Structure formats: structure tokens, C-alpha cells
């Protein structure tokens, strides 16, 4: 919907592909934020309570793992769908 396409009108493999690409973009953004936090901490030492920083990094790591797992699941499912389609197409 965000890119102007109605998921209800698209084939399942197209929806899964779009979702996987979106998840990978979210992972990239998340890891960019984590890297920036590291650079800020190293250069400015702006965080006075390191346990809060550690908690934030743990939560960001958990979020990253969840996003990566979801993206992996989407792409694996997409790969299975494409393999099945190739096998079915080869039988015709």
C-alpha cells in the first residue's frame, strides 16, 4: 500500500518479494542507527549511564534479529515458490 500497490491484487510471490525487500531496508536502517550510536559513544561520550546504553543496544539487537529472521523467512518462502513454479513450468 505504501508504494501505491494493492496487495489484494498482486500475486503472493510479488507481495512476499516486496515485503522481503522492505524488511531488508529496515535491517539496513537499524544497523545504521546502531553504528551511529557506537560512533557517538566513542567520540562524544554523551551517554552518562552506560547501563541504559547497553539496554538500548540489546533491544536494538533483538529487533535486528527479528527483522532478519522475518526477511529470511520471506525470501526462503519466495525461493520455494519460484522453485515450484519452475518445476511446474518444466512439466508443460
QUIURWO-V432899 format. One record per pair of residues at least 12 apart in sequence whose C-alpha atoms are under 8 Angstrom apart, sorted by the first residue. I is the first residue (numbers start at 1). J is the second residue. Records with the same first field share a line. If there is no record, write none. Layout:
BEGIN
I = J / J
END
This chain:
BEGIN
13 = 78 / 81 / 82
16 = 74 / 75 / 77 / 78
17 = 74 / 75 / 78
19 = 71 / 74
20 = 70 / 71 / 72 / 74 / 75
21 = 71
23 = 67 / 68 / 70 / 71
24 = 67 / 68 / 71
26 = 67
27 = 64 / 67 / 68
30 = 60 / 64
31 = 64
34 = 57 / 60
END
